């Protein structure tokens, strides 16, 4: 377990102090401009200027072969615009689009619906090119048990054969191109620490961090928010650094780290 570092300030400026090519994984969950909490950007050019500023710094400090995971709303064009920016101007490689799918949420009555109920967020995986050098991608299969039912596992362990073999359970299985993990609902333990409009579930963060980094790696979280990524990265033995402007969310992060018995240095 490592102590996380949470800087109370602007990511655009804070990331400039990080050494170039020293970060193994960036997980970015920027503002979606969907009006949550009454916050919206005044223009597309202003939002994209903001995005270009912090993305440039993230790419600079990411090592060759390192991953940048970018969240975005399926109902806004920002993530598509940022994807073009990353690929065309910053020469990042887009690897895969990995939707995070969830099922909770109150649906409107069918007769009142005017569009599909949104039950996923986009998550796009980018990789910094290696330019032919000997850097390698980090991609770790997660335990197969996360994919199989209790019945599958019971049969495999009892008979050693069937649809799922005991060898398959031992070997593990690569992640799929979608992630099916529930959101933190209003009654979850994590919600008891305080409110945040887009708290990412710890299980989701754990899957991403395990797959795209190794113990001892450096993880950068430009928008710490509720602190989920920082908390999980620290628990998994990664060196985690994050930034957050909002006083309320800084206090939320402190409570969550304290509740989990994990150290965090807030500066």
N, C-alpha and C positions, 0 to 999 in steps of 0.2 A: 504494500500500500504506500502511495506517495502523497505528500501534501500538495494541494492545488494552489495556484496563484490566481487571484481574481483582482483585476485592476478596475477601480471605480473611475471610469473615464471613457473617452472616445476611442473606439477601436481604430479609426482612421489614423490617429496620431500614435496610439500605443504600439501598434504593430510595426511602425517604422523603427522602433528600438530593437527589434528581434534580428538576430544575425541571419544573413542570407543563407538559404539552403540548409537550415538547421531544424526544420519541422518535418515530421513524417506524415502527419495527417491533419487536415483542416476540416472541421465540421461547421458549416455556415448556415444559420437559420435566420436570415435577415428579415426586416419588416416586410410584410406582404402587400401593404397598401390596400387592405380590404376593409378599412374602416373600423377595425376592432379597437374599442376604447376611444372612438372618435378621432383617431389619428390617421391622417391621409397626407400624401405628398401633393404639392401644389402643381407640379407639372412633370411630364415624362422626362424632359431634358435634365431637370434637377435631380430626379431619382437616379437616372443613369449616370450622372456625374458623380453622385455619391457612391454608386455601385462600382464604378470604374476605379475610384480612389482606393477603396478598401480591398477590392479584388486584386489590384496591382500589387499591393503590399503582401497579400496572402500568397500569390504566385511567387513573388521574389523570395520569400522565406521558406517556401516548400522545397524539399530536396527533389532531385531528379528521380522519377519513379514513385514519388509520393502521391497520395490521393487527396483530392478536394471533393467533399460531399456537400452539395448545395440543395437546400430545401426550397420549395416554392409552391404557391397555390395553383391548383389546376384551373382556377377561374380568372387568373390574371396573366398578362403577357410578360411580366417582369423576368421570370426564370428563363423564358425563351430568349429574351433580349440579352440577358446576362450570359446565356450559353453561347450565343453568337459572338459576344464580346470576348469571352474566354478563348474560344477556338480561333476566331479570325484575327484578333488583335494581340492576344497574349500567348498564342501558339500552344494552348493546352489541348490535350486529346480527350474528346468525349468518349468514355468507355461504354456506359450503359445508363438508361433511364430506369430507375427502380422505384415503382410506386409503393408508398406505405399505405396499406389498406386497413381500414377499421370499420366497424359496423355500428358503433353506438351513436346515439344522437336522436333527438326527437324529430321525426319526419312530419311534414305537413300533411293534412288530409288530402287524399288523392285528388279530389275534385278541385282543390285549391292550388295544386302544384302547377307551375309554369316552366319548370326545368327539372333536370335530374337532381336528386339529393346527392350532395357531395359527401363521399365517404372515403376519400383518399387524399394524400398530399404527394406532390412530386418530389422525388429525390434523384438528383443527377450526379453521377460519378465521373469526375474528370481526373486525368493523370498528367503529371508533368513529364514531358518527353525526356529521355535519357541521353539523346544525342550520341548514341552508339557506345556510351560508357558502360561500365560494369555494374550499374545500379539495377536492382531488381524490384519488381512489384511485390508488395505484401498482400497476400490473399490467402487467408486461413479458413479451411472448411470448418463449419460449426458442427456440434454433435448431432448425429442422425436422430437421436431420441427426440429432438425438437420437432421433427417432421412426422413421426409415427405415432399411432394411437397406442393406448395402453394394451389393447388386445394384440396389436401387431407385436409389441415388445414381449408380451407374455408368451405368445406362440413361439417366437424366435428363441427365447431363452430356454423354453421347455423342450423344444424339438430340434433346435439348431437348423431348421429349414422352414419352408413356406414362402409366403409373399416377401417376407423380410427375413434374412438370415442373421444369425448371431454375428457372423463376420461383418455383415453390413453395418450393424450397430457399432461394432468396434472401429470400423474404418472411417465412419463419418460420411457426410454428404455435403456437397457444395450448396451454398445459398441459392435460392431461386431469384428470378428477376421481378419478384414482388415480395413484400414483407407484410405478413398478416399478423399484426399485434394490436391488441385493444388499446384505446386511449386511457389515460388516467381519468376515471370518472369522479364525480363530485364526492363520492364516499370513500375514495381510496386514501390510504395513509399519506401518500405524497401531497394530496390536496389539502390535508389538514395543516400543513406548514404555512399555507398562504395561497393567495390567488395569483394565477398567471394565465393569460388567454390562450397560450399555446404550449403548455407544459408537455414536453416529450416524455413518453414512458421510459422507465429505466431499462426495461427489457429490450426496447428498440435501440437505445444507445449502446447497450452491452453488445448486441449483435453486430452493430456497425463497427464498434471499436475493436472487438475481437477479430473481425474479418480483415480490417484494413490497417491494423497496427500490431506491434509486438510489445511484450513487457519491456519497459525501459525506454520506449519511444516517446517522442514529444508530440503532444496533441494540442492544436490551437483552436479555440472557440471564439470567433470574433464577437458574437452576440450571445453572451452567457444566459440571458433571460432568467429562467428558474433554476439554472445550474445543473440540469440533468446530465449533460455530457461531461462536465467537469467532475461531477461526483463519481460517475461510473469509471471514467478514465483513471481517477485517483485510486479507486478500489482495485482496479486491474493492474496497478503498478506502472502506469504511464505518467510522464511529466506533463501536467495539464496547465495551460494558461488561458484565461478568458478575460473578456472586457464587458462591462455593463455600465450604462449611464444612469439608469433609474435607481434612485435611493431605495424605493420600495422593493425592487427585485434583488438588490444587494442584501437587504435584510432577510429576504426569503431564502437566498442562497445560504446565508449564515445559519439559519434555523435548520435547513435540510442537512447541511454538513454536520452540524452538531447532533442532530437526531440520528444520523447514521454513524456517528463516532469517527468521522473522517476529518483530517486537518485541512484548513484552508487559510492562506495568508491573504487578507484583503488590504490592498494598498491604494 
